[in-house]
Amino acid sequence: MLPSFSGLQFRSIVTVMDPKRYNIANRAAEKQASRDEDAARLARGEITGAELRVENNFFSSLDMSRFKIVAIGGRPIKFKKDTTE
């Protein structure tokens, strides 16, 4: 698991998803090892379930105030103008 999602690390995630280099069995093993480590940390009391959920949530490491959804499925979102003024 990556400790943060800096640009470099994010690019490395995308590289792993390259169909020419991606191995489903290896990825499944990586995910299971991560789950096993999470379970062991919970069992040892090193982390709470709530803390683990935050840690494993991709979006928790992002500053969402810096993002804006502009398209869904490649289709631009049309924003309505504020008419309350």
Secondary structure, DSSP 8 states (H G I E B T S, - for coil): --S---HHHHHHHHHHT-TTT--HHHHHHHHHHHHHHHHHHHHHTSS-HHHHHHHH-GGGGS-GGG----EETTEE---------
